[in-house]
Amino acid sequence: MVGSLFWNSVLALVYRCSGAAVTFLFGVSFARMMSIQEYGALVSLMTFGLVAATIGGAGQQLQVVLEVPSLEARKDYTAIRSVVSQRVRVTCIGSIAMTAIGLILFVAAHDREGIFGRWEYSASLLLILPLALIELQSSLARALGSVNLALLPKEVLWRLLIILLGAALFTTYGYPVKAADIFVIATGVLVLLIAIQQVHLRRLADGHQLFTVALRRSKESIAELFAASTPFWVTSIASVLFSTIDIVIVSVMAGPAPAGYYYAANRISLLLDFFLGTFCVPAAPLIARLFDENQRTEIARVTSGAALAAFIAVLGCYLALALVGDIALMAFGSSFVRAHGVLMILASGQLAATYFGIGSIALNMTGHQRAAMIIMVITSVLGIVAMVGATWTFGIWGTAVVVACVNVSTRAWMAAHIYAAEGIDLTATTMLCTIIRRAIQLGPRMLLQEALSFQTKQPSPARAETVASELRKRHE
C-alpha cells in the first residue's frame, strides 16, 4: 500500500510539474500571438471561468472523493452510479446558475470599458459547465485510484491542445488571434476530453456507465444535496479566494509595482506546497477508505510519514532559496531581487505549515468537513482583516508575514482538531518519534550482537588447553 502510494505521489508530482510548465508555455505563447488587450481579456476571463466553475461545482468533487472509495473497494458500482448521478446533477445546476450570473454581468456592462463590456468575450461563459464537469470526472477517477485520469486531461492536455490549435489558427489567419476564438477552442477541447475520459472511466468501473445517468431521479431533493455539500462548497471557495486575495489587496493598497514584486515571490513560494499537494491526490481516497475501515493508526502512519518526507524536501528547497532565491526572482526581471526577503518570509510559512500535514483533506475525508469549513472561514476572515492593516502599515512585508502566519495557524488548528476528535496525528511528529525510537532501540541491539559475535569467535578454555598440549608434544 505504502509503495503504491509513494509511486502514485511521484506520478502526481510529474503531472503537476508538467502542468505548471504547460501553463507557463500557454501564457508565453498567447502573449506573442495576441494583442495586449486580447491577451488581457483571455487570461482574465479564463480565470473568471475557473473560479465560476469552482463555485458552480458546489463542492461535489470532494464529496465524490469521500463517498466512492469504500464503495469501489466493495465493487458496488450500482451505488457508485447513484452517488455520481446525484453529484453530476448538482454540478450541472450550480454551473448553469453561475453561467447565468456571468451573462447578467455581460448584459449590465455592455458597451462599457472592461472585459465584460464586449459581447464576443461572453464566449468565455461556455467554459464554466465543461470545466466543472471535467473536474468532477477527475475527482471520480481519483476516487477509483487512477492518477493518470485525475490529472493528465485537465492539468496537461487541456492547455496543450489549446496551444496547438491556437498556433494553427495563428498560422492560418495571422496576428492577432482573438480571445473569443480561443474560448470556443477551449470549450471544444474540454468537451472532447470529457468524452474520451468517459470511455476510460467506464473501463475503471468494469464496464459500468457512470456519467450517463445524470438525470436519474434521486430520493434526495436538490436542496438537500446542496445543503449536504455546503461544507465542501465553502471550503473550496475559501481556498480559491484566499490564495488570490493577498495579490488583490497589495495591488489596491500598495500599487502595481509592489504588487508585481509580491506576485513573483508568492508564485515561487507556492511551489514549495507541491510535495504535500501531489501526495493528497492519491492519499485522499485512501484516507476515506481507511477511515471507513476504522484503521486510524494506518492513517496516522501514512500521513505523518508523508508530512515528514515533505518537510525534509521543503527544507532543502528553503535552504536553496536562501542561497539562490535572488536568481530565481531575476527570471521575472533584474529589479525583482528586492523581493528576496518577502520570498523567504512566505517560504518560512510554507516550511512550518508542511510540518503540520494535510489537515484540510484529512478532515474532509474523515467526516469532519464542517470543522474544516469553520476553521477555513475563521482564519481566512481574520487573515484578510490583518492583511489589510499589515499592508497599510508595512507594505508587502506585512502582507507576507500575515499570509505566512495564517497558513501555519490554519494547518496547525486542523491538525489539532483531528487529533482531539479521532486521535490521528497528521504532523511529522509521529513518524519522527518512531524513527528516533527505532534508532535508540537499534543501538543497544547492535552492541549486543557485536558482543555475541566476539564471544563466538573466541576459543573455549578446554580447546585452548588441548591446542597448547599438542604444541608442547610436537616441540618435544
C-alpha positions as CSV (number, residue, x, y, z in Angstrom):
1,M,0.0,0.0,0.0
2,V,2.8,2.5,1.0
3,G,4.8,1.6,-2.1
4,S,1.8,2.2,-4.4
5,L,1.0,5.5,-2.6
6,F,4.6,6.6,-3.0
7,W,4.8,5.9,-6.7
8,N,1.3,7.5,-7.3
9,S,2.6,10.6,-5.4
10,V,5.6,10.7,-7.7
11,L,3.4,10.3,-10.7
12,A,1.2,13.1,-9.4
13,L,4.2,15.3,-8.9
14,V,5.3,14.7,-12.5
15,Y,1.9,15.7,-13.8
16,R,1.7,18.7,-11.6
17,C,5.2,19.9,-12.8
18,S,4.2,19.2,-16.4
19,G,1.0,21.2,-15.9
20,A,3.0,24.1,-14.5
21,A,5.3,24.0,-17.5
22,V,2.4,23.9,-19.9
23,T,0.7,26.7,-18.1
24,F,3.8,28.8,-18.4
25,L,4.1,27.9,-22.1
26,F,0.4,28.8,-22.5
27,G,1.0,32.3,-21.1
28,V,4.1,33.0,-23.2
29,S,2.6,31.6,-26.5
30,F,-0.6,33.6,-26.5
31,A,1.2,36.7,-25.3
32,R,3.1,36.5,-28.6
33,M,0.1,35.6,-30.7
34,M,-2.4,38.3,-29.4
35,S,-2.6,42.0,-28.8
36,I,-2.2,43.1,-25.2
37,Q,-6.0,43.8,-25.0
38,E,-7.0,40.4,-26.3
39,Y,-4.4,38.7,-24.1
40,G,-5.6,40.5,-21.0
41,A,-9.2,39.5,-21.8
42,L,-8.1,35.9,-22.4
43,V,-6.3,35.4,-19.1
44,S,-8.7,37.4,-17.0
45,L,-11.9,35.7,-18.3
46,M,-10.3,32.2,-18.2
47,T,-9.5,32.9,-14.5
48,F,-13.1,34.1,-14.1
49,G,-14.3,30.8,-15.7
50,L,-12.2,28.7,-13.4
51,V,-13.4,30.5,-10.3
52,A,-17.0,30.3,-11.5
53,A,-16.7,26.6,-12.2
54,T,-15.3,26.1,-8.7
55,I,-18.3,27.9,-7.2
56,G,-20.7,26.1,-9.5
57,G,-19.3,22.8,-8.7
58,A,-20.7,23.2,-5.1
59,G,-18.0,21.0,-3.5
60,Q,-19.2,17.9,-5.4
61,Q,-15.6,17.0,-6.3
62,L,-14.6,16.4,-2.6
63,Q,-18.0,14.7,-2.0
64,V,-17.2,12.1,-4.7
65,V,-13.7,11.5,-3.3
66,L,-15.2,11.0,0.2
67,E,-18.1,8.6,-0.8
68,V,-16.7,6.5,-3.7
69,P,-13.5,4.8,-2.4
70,S,-15.3,2.5,0.1
71,L,-17.9,1.6,-2.5
72,E,-15.2,0.9,-5.0
73,A,-13.4,-1.4,-2.5
74,R,-16.6,-3.5,-2.4
75,K,-17.1,-3.2,-6.2
76,D,-20.6,-1.8,-5.6
77,Y,-20.8,0.0,-8.9
78,T,-24.6,0.4,-8.6
79,A,-24.2,2.5,-5.5
80,I,-21.3,4.5,-7.2
81,R,-23.6,5.2,-10.2
82,S,-26.3,6.5,-7.8
83,V,-23.8,8.8,-6.0
84,V,-22.3,10.1,-9.2
85,S,-25.7,10.7,-10.6
86,Q,-26.6,13.0,-7.7
87,R,-23.3,14.8,-7.8
88,V,-23.5,15.5,-11.6
89,R,-27.0,16.9,-11.2
90,V,-25.9,19.3,-8.5
91,T,-22.8,20.3,-10.6
92,C,-24.9,21.0,-13.7
93,I,-27.4,23.1,-11.8
94,G,-24.7,25.1,-10.0
95,S,-22.7,25.6,-13.1
96,I,-25.7,26.7,-15.2
97,A,-26.6,29.2,-12.4
98,M,-23.0,30.6,-12.5
99,T,-23.2,30.9,-16.3
100,A,-26.5,32.9,-15.9
101,I,-24.9,35.2,-13.4
102,G,-21.9,35.7,-15.8
103,L,-24.4,36.5,-18.6
104,I,-26.0,39.1,-16.4
105,L,-22.6,40.7,-15.8
106,F,-22.1,41.0,-19.6
107,V,-25.6,42.5,-20.1
108,A,-25.1,45.0,-17.3
109,A,-21.6,46.1,-18.6
110,H,-22.4,46.1,-22.3
111,D,-20.7,48.9,-24.3
112,R,-18.7,49.9,-21.3
113,E,-14.9,49.6,-20.7
114,G,-13.6,46.4,-19.2
115,I,-13.6,42.7,-20.0
116,F,-17.4,42.4,-19.6
117,G,-18.2,45.2,-22.0
118,R,-17.9,43.3,-25.3
119,W,-20.3,40.6,-26.4
120,E,-17.7,38.5,-28.1
121,Y,-16.0,37.9,-24.8
122,S,-19.2,36.3,-23.5
123,A,-18.0,33.1,-25.3
124,S,-15.9,32.6,-22.1
125,L,-19.1,31.6,-20.3
126,L,-19.2,28.4,-22.4
127,L,-16.2,27.2,-20.3
128,I,-18.0,27.1,-16.9
129,L,-20.1,23.9,-17.3
130,P,-17.4,21.8,-19.0
131,L,-14.8,22.9,-16.5
132,A,-17.0,21.8,-13.6
133,L,-17.8,18.5,-15.3
134,I,-14.2,17.6,-16.1
135,E,-13.2,18.5,-12.6
136,L,-15.9,16.1,-11.3
137,Q,-14.7,13.4,-13.7
138,S,-11.2,13.9,-12.5
139,S,-12.3,13.5,-8.9
140,L,-14.1,10.3,-9.7
141,A,-11.0,8.9,-11.4
142,R,-9.0,9.9,-8.3
143,A,-11.5,8.1,-6.1
144,L,-11.2,5.0,-8.4
145,G,-7.4,5.0,-8.0
146,S,-6.3,6.5,-11.4
147,V,-3.8,9.3,-11.0
148,N,-3.5,9.5,-14.8
149,L,-7.1,10.3,-15.4
150,A,-7.2,12.5,-12.3
151,L,-4.5,14.9,-13.6
152,L,-3.5,14.3,-17.2
153,P,-6.6,15.7,-19.0
154,K,-7.3,18.8,-17.0
155,E,-3.7,19.7,-15.8
156,V,-1.7,19.0,-19.0
157,L,-3.7,18.0,-22.1
158,W,-6.3,20.8,-22.0
159,R,-3.9,23.7,-22.2
160,L,-1.5,21.8,-24.5
161,L,-4.2,21.2,-27.1
162,I,-5.4,24.8,-26.8
163,I,-1.8,25.9,-27.5
164,L,-1.5,23.7,-30.6
165,L,-4.9,24.7,-32.0
166,G,-4.3,28.3,-31.3
167,A,-0.9,28.1,-33.1
168,A,-2.7,26.6,-36.1
169,L,-5.2,29.5,-36.0
170,F,-2.3,31.9,-35.8
171,T,-0.5,30.3,-38.7
172,T,-3.7,30.4,-40.9
173,Y,-5.0,33.9,-40.1
174,G,-2.0,35.7,-38.7
175,Y,-1.7,38.2,-36.0
176,P,-3.6,38.9,-33.7
177,V,-5.5,35.9,-32.5
178,K,-8.9,36.8,-31.0
179,A,-9.7,35.8,-27.4
180,A,-13.3,34.8,-28.4
181,D,-11.9,32.2,-30.8
182,I,-9.7,30.7,-28.1
183,F,-12.6,30.5,-25.7
184,V,-14.5,28.5,-28.4
185,I,-11.5,26.3,-29.0
186,A,-11.0,25.7,-25.2
187,T,-14.7,24.7,-24.8
188,G,-14.4,22.2,-27.7
189,V,-11.2,20.7,-26.3
190,L,-13.0,20.3,-22.9
191,V,-15.9,18.5,-24.5
192,L,-13.6,16.2,-26.4
193,L,-11.6,15.4,-23.2
194,I,-14.8,14.7,-21.3
195,A,-15.9,12.2,-23.9
196,I,-12.6,10.5,-24.0
197,Q,-12.3,10.4,-20.2
198,Q,-15.8,8.8,-20.0
199,V,-14.5,5.8,-22.0
200,H,-11.6,5.3,-19.6
201,L,-13.9,5.7,-16.6
202,R,-16.1,3.0,-17.9
203,R,-13.1,0.7,-18.1
204,L,-12.2,1.6,-14.5
205,A,-15.7,0.7,-13.4
206,D,-15.7,-2.7,-15.0
207,G,-17.9,-1.6,-17.9
208,H,-20.5,0.2,-15.8
209,Q,-21.7,3.6,-17.1
210,L,-21.4,6.4,-14.6
211,F,-22.0,9.8,-16.0
212,T,-24.7,8.8,-18.5
213,V,-27.3,8.6,-15.7
214,A,-27.0,12.2,-14.6
215,L,-30.8,12.8,-14.9
216,R,-31.9,9.8,-13.0
217,R,-34.3,10.8,-10.1
218,S,-32.9,10.6,-6.6
219,K,-34.6,10.2,-3.3
220,E,-32.9,13.3,-2.1
221,S,-34.1,16.7,-3.3
222,I,-31.7,19.1,-4.9
223,A,-31.9,21.4,-1.9
224,E,-30.9,18.6,0.4
225,L,-28.0,17.7,-1.9
226,F,-26.8,21.3,-1.9
227,A,-27.2,21.5,1.9
228,A,-25.2,18.3,2.4
229,S,-22.4,19.7,0.3
230,T,-22.2,23.1,1.9
231,P,-19.1,22.5,4.0
232,F,-17.2,21.2,0.9
233,W,-18.5,24.1,-1.1
234,V,-17.5,26.8,1.4
235,T,-14.1,25.2,2.0
236,S,-13.2,25.1,-1.8
237,I,-14.4,28.6,-2.4
238,A,-12.4,29.9,0.6
239,S,-9.3,28.1,-0.5
240,V,-9.5,29.6,-4.0
241,L,-10.3,33.2,-2.8
242,F,-7.7,33.3,-0.1
243,S,-5.0,32.1,-2.4
244,T,-5.6,35.2,-4.6
245,I,-7.0,37.9,-2.3
246,D,-3.5,38.9,-1.0
247,I,-2.4,39.9,-4.5
248,V,-5.6,41.9,-4.9
249,I,-5.1,43.7,-1.6
250,V,-1.4,44.5,-2.4
251,S,-2.4,45.8,-5.9
252,V,-5.1,48.1,-4.4
253,M,-3.2,49.4,-1.3
254,A,0.4,49.3,-2.3
255,G,0.3,49.9,-6.1
256,P,1.2,48.0,-9.2
257,A,5.0,47.9,-8.7
258,P,5.0,46.4,-5.2
259,A,2.2,44.1,-6.4
260,G,4.5,42.8,-9.1
261,Y,7.3,42.1,-6.7
262,Y,5.0,40.4,-4.3
263,Y,3.4,38.3,-7.1
264,A,6.8,36.9,-8.1
265,A,7.7,36.0,-4.6
266,N,4.3,34.5,-3.9
267,R,4.3,32.3,-7.1
268,I,7.7,30.9,-6.3
269,S,6.8,30.2,-2.6
270,L,3.7,28.3,-3.7
271,L,6.0,25.7,-5.5
272,L,7.0,24.5,-2.0
273,D,3.5,23.2,-1.5
274,F,3.8,20.9,-4.5
275,F,5.1,18.0,-2.3
276,L,2.1,17.7,0.0
277,G,-0.3,18.8,-2.7
278,T,0.7,16.0,-5.0
279,F,0.6,13.5,-2.1
280,C,-3.1,14.5,-1.5
281,V,-4.1,13.3,-5.0
282,P,-3.7,9.5,-4.2
283,A,-4.0,9.9,-0.4
284,A,-7.4,11.4,-0.2
285,P,-9.4,8.4,-1.4
286,L,-7.1,6.1,0.7
287,I,-7.8,8.1,3.8
288,A,-11.5,7.9,3.2
289,R,-11.4,4.1,2.8
290,L,-9.1,3.5,5.8
291,F,-11.4,5.7,8.0
292,D,-14.4,3.6,7.0
293,E,-12.5,0.5,7.9
294,N,-11.6,2.1,11.3
295,Q,-7.8,1.9,10.6
296,R,-6.9,5.2,12.3
297,T,-3.4,4.0,13.2
298,E,-2.6,3.4,9.5
299,I,-3.9,6.8,8.6
300,A,-1.6,8.4,11.1
301,R,1.3,6.4,9.9
302,V,0.8,7.3,6.2
303,T,0.0,10.9,6.7
304,S,2.7,11.5,9.3
305,G,5.3,9.8,7.1
306,A,4.3,12.0,4.1
307,A,4.4,15.1,6.3
308,L,8.0,14.3,7.4
309,A,9.2,13.4,3.9
310,A,7.6,16.6,2.5
311,F,9.1,18.7,5.3
312,I,12.6,17.4,4.6
313,A,12.1,18.2,0.9
314,V,10.7,21.6,1.6
315,L,13.6,22.3,4.0
316,G,16.1,21.5,1.2
317,C,14.2,23.9,-1.1
318,Y,14.1,26.5,1.6
319,L,17.9,26.4,2.0
320,A,18.3,26.6,-1.7
321,L,16.0,29.7,-1.9
322,A,18.0,31.3,0.9
323,L,21.2,30.9,-1.2
324,V,20.0,31.4,-4.8
325,G,16.5,32.8,-4.4
326,D,17.5,36.1,-5.9
327,I,18.5,34.2,-9.1
328,A,15.0,32.6,-9.3
329,L,13.4,36.1,-8.8
330,M,15.6,37.5,-11.6
331,A,13.7,35.3,-14.0
332,F,10.9,37.9,-13.7
333,G,13.4,40.8,-14.1
334,S,16.6,42.1,-12.5
335,S,14.7,44.5,-10.2
336,F,12.7,41.6,-8.7
337,V,15.7,40.7,-6.4
338,R,14.4,43.2,-3.9
339,A,11.6,40.8,-3.2
340,H,14.0,38.1,-1.8
341,G,13.2,38.9,1.8
342,V,9.5,38.7,1.1
343,L,10.1,35.3,-0.6
344,M,11.9,34.0,2.4
345,I,9.0,35.0,4.7
346,L,6.5,33.2,2.6
347,A,8.8,30.2,2.2
348,S,9.2,30.1,6.0
349,G,5.4,29.9,6.3
350,Q,5.3,27.1,3.8
351,L,8.0,25.2,5.6
352,A,6.3,25.4,9.0
353,A,2.9,24.6,7.5
354,T,4.2,21.5,5.8
355,Y,5.2,20.0,9.2
356,F,1.5,20.0,10.3
357,G,0.4,17.9,7.3
358,I,-2.7,17.7,5.2
359,G,-5.3,19.0,7.6
360,S,-8.0,20.1,5.1
361,I,-8.0,16.9,3.1
362,A,-7.9,14.7,6.2
363,L,-10.8,16.5,7.9
364,N,-12.9,16.3,4.8
365,M,-12.1,12.6,4.2
366,T,-12.9,11.6,7.8
367,G,-16.3,13.2,8.1
368,H,-15.2,16.5,9.8
369,Q,-15.9,18.7,6.8
370,R,-17.9,21.1,8.9
371,A,-15.0,21.6,11.2
372,A,-12.7,22.2,8.1
373,M,-15.2,24.8,6.8
374,I,-15.3,26.6,10.2
375,I,-11.5,26.7,10.6
376,M,-11.0,27.8,7.0
377,V,-13.6,30.6,7.2
378,I,-12.4,31.9,10.6
379,T,-8.7,32.0,9.7
380,S,-9.4,33.5,6.2
381,V,-11.7,36.3,7.6
382,L,-9.3,37.2,10.4
383,G,-6.4,36.9,8.0
384,I,-7.9,39.3,5.5
385,V,-8.6,41.9,8.2
386,A,-5.0,41.5,9.5
387,M,-3.7,41.6,5.9
388,V,-5.3,45.0,5.2
389,G,-3.8,46.5,8.4
390,A,-0.4,45.0,7.8
391,T,-0.2,46.0,4.2
392,W,-1.3,49.6,5.1
393,T,1.4,49.8,7.8
394,F,4.3,47.7,6.5
395,G,3.6,47.2,2.8
396,I,4.3,43.9,1.1
397,W,6.5,42.8,4.1
398,G,3.4,43.0,6.3
399,T,1.3,41.1,3.8
400,A,3.9,38.3,3.6
401,V,4.0,37.9,7.4
402,V,0.2,37.7,7.7
403,V,0.0,35.2,4.9
404,A,2.7,33.0,6.4
405,C,1.1,33.2,9.9
406,V,-2.4,32.4,8.5
407,N,-1.1,29.4,6.5
408,V,0.7,27.9,9.6
409,S,-2.2,28.6,12.0
410,T,-4.8,27.0,9.7
411,R,-2.8,23.8,9.3
412,A,-1.9,23.6,13.0
413,W,-5.6,24.2,14.0
414,M,-6.8,21.5,11.6
415,A,-4.1,19.0,12.8
416,A,-5.0,19.7,16.5
417,H,-8.8,19.2,15.8
418,I,-8.5,15.9,14.1
419,Y,-6.0,14.7,16.8
420,A,-8.5,15.7,19.5
421,A,-11.5,14.2,17.7
422,E,-10.0,11.0,16.2
423,G,-6.6,10.5,17.8
424,I,-4.9,10.8,14.4
425,D,-1.6,12.7,14.3
426,L,-1.2,14.3,10.9
427,T,2.0,16.1,11.8
428,A,5.5,14.8,11.2
429,T,5.9,14.2,14.9
430,T,4.6,10.6,14.9
431,M,7.0,9.4,12.2
432,L,9.9,11.4,13.6
433,C,9.4,9.9,17.1
434,T,9.1,6.4,15.5
435,I,12.4,6.9,13.7
436,I,14.1,8.1,16.9
437,R,12.7,5.3,19.0
438,R,13.9,2.7,16.5
439,A,17.3,4.3,16.4
440,I,17.6,4.2,20.2
441,Q,16.4,0.6,20.2
442,L,18.8,-0.4,17.4
443,G,21.8,1.0,19.2
444,P,21.9,-1.4,22.2
445,R,20.8,-4.3,20.0
446,M,23.8,-3.8,17.7
447,L,26.2,-3.7,20.7
448,L,24.7,-6.9,22.0
449,Q,25.1,-8.6,18.6
450,E,28.7,-7.4,18.4
451,A,29.4,-8.8,21.8
452,L,27.9,-12.2,20.9
453,S,29.8,-12.3,17.7
454,F,33.0,-11.6,19.5
455,Q,32.3,-14.4,22.0
456,T,31.6,-17.0,19.3
457,K,34.9,-16.1,17.6
458,Q,37.0,-16.8,20.8
459,P,38.2,-20.4,21.6
460,S,36.9,-22.1,24.7
461,P,39.3,-22.7,27.7
462,A,39.3,-26.5,27.1
463,R,40.0,-26.1,23.4
464,A,42.9,-23.7,24.2
465,E,44.4,-26.2,26.6
466,T,44.2,-29.0,24.1
467,V,45.9,-26.9,21.4
468,A,48.7,-25.9,23.8
469,S,49.3,-29.6,24.8
470,E,49.6,-30.7,21.2
471,L,52.1,-27.9,20.5
472,R,54.3,-29.0,23.5
473,K,54.3,-32.6,22.3
474,R,55.5,-31.6,18.9
475,H,58.2,-29.5,20.3
476,E,59.5,-32.3,22.5
